[in-house]
Amino acid sequence: MRTLALIALLSATAPLAACGTVQEAVHGPSLQPMSYPAALVPTQPNVVLQDTRAEAPRPASPNSLWRAGARAFFIDQRAAKLGDILTVQVEIDDSAATSNASTSSRTSGSSLGVPNFLGLESSIGKILPSPVDPSNLINSNSKNSNAGSGAVVRQEKISLTIAAVVTQVLPNGNLVISGTQEVQTNNEIRHLSVDGIVRPEDITSANTIRHTQIASARILYTGRGDQTQVQKTPAGQSLLERLSPF
């Protein structure tokens, strides 16, 4: 019954997935709607009661360059609170090359004979087929060898900049950030997202931080569209390769 229910569910959802695929093939990929990070959306509406008795902003004094009510002058402008924005610089230029080789061999031999055994060595020749030499009953040898080699070469280079939002302030003061970015060129969309934990001390005076200073960093750089679809392995072939035991 569960199998039949699963087949029925897949049959019902297949036309919906196919519809989306056909629409994307005809009209091209579309950008995702802009959304505020879920961590910043309150579960309960915030009600702010305005105090009509609040004092009106005071005008600046004649001899002052500072206006009352301004956000900051010498105050630190780096991201520190929930909802603040900072710039993440992703500069990845990694390369790795490893190679290894191993060889092993072993040769062994053994022999067994009974030249003298309580004077019964002559009786052994009568029991066993002739001709039998009691001093050379068993002689064996073996040889084993193994050789293997492997190599890995990898090179990655990415240079990107993305703005992220502070979605959480941890008890120790560290900031959880999250940011996404999409750029569409013709029928190809480039998607970039970054998530992780940063220390306020690592944020520069220009309100920027490098990706190497992000703990538990999750950096996603991918795309979708005509070019990506052509380079993608067909779903049927990918499924067969995963399930094939050979």
C-alpha positions in Angstrom: 0.0 0.0 0.0 2.8 2.4 0.8 4.4 1.7 -2.5 1.2 2.4 -4.4 0.7 5.6 -2.4 4.3 6.7 -3.3 3.7 6.0 -7.0 0.5 7.9 -6.9 2.2 10.9 -5.2 5.0 10.9 -7.7 2.5 10.7 -10.6 0.6 13.6 -9.2 3.6 15.8 -8.7 5.4 14.9 -12.0 3.2 17.2 -14.2 3.9 20.1 -11.8 7.6 19.6 -12.1 7.4 19.2 -15.8 5.3 22.3 -16.1 8.0 24.4 -14.3 10.7 22.9 -16.5 8.8 23.6 -19.7 8.1 27.2 -18.6 11.7 27.7 -17.8 12.8 26.3 -21.2 10.4 28.6 -23.0 10.8 31.8 -21.1 14.2 31.3 -19.5 15.1 31.2 -15.8 13.6 33.9 -13.5 15.1 35.5 -10.5 14.0 34.5 -7.0 11.9 37.1 -5.2 13.8 39.2 -2.7 13.2 38.0 0.8 14.3 39.2 4.2 16.3 36.6 6.2 13.9 34.4 8.2 15.8 35.0 11.4 14.9 38.7 11.2 11.2 38.2 10.8 9.4 38.3 14.2 7.0 35.5 14.9 4.8 38.0 16.8 4.0 41.5 15.5 5.8 44.2 17.3 3.4 46.9 18.4 5.1 50.3 19.1 3.1 52.8 21.0 4.0 56.4 20.1 4.3 58.7 23.0 2.7 61.9 21.9 4.4 63.6 24.8 7.8 62.9 23.4 10.0 65.9 23.1 10.5 67.2 19.6 14.0 67.1 18.2 16.1 70.0 19.3 17.7 72.1 16.5 21.4 72.3 16.3 23.1 75.1 18.3 24.4 78.0 16.2 28.1 77.1 16.9 27.8 73.3 16.3 28.4 71.2 13.1 26.3 68.4 14.6 22.6 68.0 14.2 20.6 66.6 17.1 19.1 63.2 16.2 21.8 62.3 13.7 22.8 58.6 13.6 26.5 58.9 14.3 29.6 61.0 13.9 32.5 59.3 15.7 30.5 56.2 16.5 31.7 52.8 15.1 29.8 52.2 11.9 30.6 48.5 11.7 27.9 45.9 11.7 27.1 44.9 15.3 23.3 44.5 15.6 20.5 42.4 14.2 19.7 43.6 10.7 23.0 45.4 10.1 24.7 44.9 6.7 28.4 44.2 6.0 30.4 43.3 2.9 31.9 39.9 2.5 34.9 39.6 0.2 35.3 36.1 -1.3 38.8 35.7 -2.7 39.5 32.0 -3.2 42.7 31.0 -5.0 43.4 27.5 -3.9 45.4 24.8 -5.6 46.3 21.3 -4.4 48.3 18.5 -6.0 48.9 15.2 -4.3 50.5 12.0 -5.7 51.4 8.7 -4.1 52.7 5.4 -5.1 53.2 2.1 -3.3 54.8 -1.2 -4.1 55.0 -4.4 -2.0 56.3 -7.9 -2.7 56.9 -11.0 -0.7 58.5 -14.4 -1.5 58.3 -17.4 0.8 59.2 -21.1 0.6 59.0 -24.1 2.9 60.0 -27.7 2.7 59.2 -30.8 4.9 61.0 -34.1 5.1 61.4 -37.1 7.5 64.9 -38.6 6.9 64.8 -40.3 10.3 61.7 -41.2 12.2 62.3 -43.9 14.8 63.5 -46.2 12.0 60.1 -46.1 10.4 61.2 -43.9 7.4 61.5 -47.0 5.3 57.9 -47.9 6.0 56.7 -44.6 4.7 57.9 -45.6 1.3 55.8 -48.7 1.4 52.6 -46.8 2.4 53.0 -43.9 -0.1 53.2 -44.3 -3.9 56.7 -45.1 -5.2 59.1 -43.4 -5.6 59.0 -41.4 -2.5 61.9 -39.7 -0.8 61.2 -39.4 3.0 63.7 -36.6 3.3 61.8 -34.5 0.8 58.1 -35.1 1.4 56.7 -31.5 1.0 58.2 -28.5 -0.8 56.2 -25.3 -1.4 56.9 -21.7 -2.4 54.8 -18.6 -2.9 55.3 -15.1 -4.4 53.1 -12.1 -4.0 53.5 -8.6 -5.4 51.3 -5.4 -5.5 51.8 -2.0 -7.0 49.5 1.1 -7.0 49.6 4.8 -7.8 47.3 7.8 -7.6 47.3 11.5 -8.2 44.9 14.4 -7.5 45.2 17.9 -9.1 42.7 20.7 -8.2 42.7 24.4 -8.7 39.9 26.9 -7.8 39.8 30.6 -8.2 36.9 32.8 -7.3 36.8 36.6 -6.7 33.4 37.9 -5.6 31.9 40.5 -3.3 28.5 40.1 -1.6 26.6 42.0 1.1 25.3 40.0 4.0 22.9 40.8 6.8 23.4 40.0 10.5 20.7 37.5 11.3 21.7 36.6 14.9 23.9 37.9 17.7 25.3 35.0 19.8 25.7 35.2 23.6 29.5 35.7 23.2 29.0 38.6 20.8 29.8 36.8 17.6 27.5 37.5 14.6 25.7 35.1 12.4 25.5 36.5 8.9 23.6 35.5 5.7 23.5 36.9 2.3 22.4 36.0 -1.2 22.9 37.5 -4.6 21.6 36.8 -8.1 22.7 38.2 -11.4 21.0 37.4 -14.7 22.7 37.7 -18.1 20.5 36.7 -21.0 19.1 33.3 -20.1 21.8 32.4 -17.5 21.5 33.2 -13.8 24.5 33.3 -11.4 23.6 32.6 -7.8 25.8 33.4 -4.9 25.1 32.9 -1.2 27.2 33.0 2.0 26.5 32.1 5.5 28.6 31.8 8.7 29.8 33.2 12.0 32.1 36.2 12.3 33.8 38.0 15.1 33.0 41.8 15.4 36.8 42.3 15.9 37.5 40.9 12.4 35.3 43.4 10.7 37.4 46.2 9.2 36.7 49.9 9.6 35.2 49.9 6.1 32.7 47.3 7.3 34.1 44.5 5.3 35.3 41.0 6.1 37.2 38.3 4.2 35.7 34.8 3.7 38.7 33.3 5.5 37.6 35.0 8.7 34.1 33.4 8.6 33.6 30.3 10.9 31.5 27.5 9.6 31.4 29.3 6.3 28.9 28.0 3.7 29.7 29.6 0.3 27.5 28.6 -2.7 28.4 29.7 -6.2 26.2 28.1 -8.8 24.0 29.0 -11.7 21.0 27.9 -13.7 19.9 28.5 -17.3 20.6 27.3 -20.8 24.4 26.8 -20.4 24.0 25.0 -17.1 21.4 22.7 -18.4 23.6 21.6 -21.3 26.5 20.8 -19.0 24.3 18.9 -16.6 24.2 15.1 -16.6 20.8 13.8 -17.7 18.7 12.6 -14.8 18.2 9.1 -16.1 21.9 8.6 -16.7 22.8 10.0 -13.3 20.3 7.6 -11.7 21.7 4.6 -13.5 25.2 5.5 -12.5 24.2 5.8 -8.9 22.3 2.5 -8.8 24.6 0.4 -11.0 26.6 -2.1 -9.0 29.3 -2.4 -11.8 
